Amino acid sequence: MKKTLLTLLLLPFVVSCQTIKKETREKKKYAVEKTEATWKKELPEMTYFVLRQAGTESPFTGEYDKFYESGVYACAACKTKLYYSKDKYDSKSGWPSFDQGVDENLEFDVDYKLGYARTELKCNTCGGHLGHMFNDGPRKTTGKRHCINSAALTFIPDTDE
């Protein structure tokens, strides 16, 4: 009886996960496309892991977590401008956090890797994985938290001094 009940409770979840896996989406074309071998050769190991394999660096280890200089954060692979330093804040999550980005340069996708839907953030120029967006950001601004891996970014300092 317990196995039957458990099976009935889990059946909708199993079916929905199988449906998600079976969905086929047309692969998006990006302005910057390279072979995986070329990306692997050109990018540092952690940057390749994050951008090309949708990996995540350990919290509190990234170069830009506690970094607050004035400038622009760009994609580490293609140098597309993604975030402005004025939109960065300390979320205490262990990763650089922004309440907004340069929307036209970001791709908002859906990621089911943990078994539920999350908003994945990608570079709209090369398709590199940046991190995820959550609805627990500063309420006084957007309420959004773009939780981004430092390894996915490069920093371009302001030169207006």
Helices and strands as residue ranges (DSSP letters): H 2-22, H 36-42, H 45-53, E 71-75, E 81-84, G 85-87, E 88-89, E 97-98, G 103-105, E 106-111, E 118-123, E 129-134, E 145-148, G 150-152, E 153-157
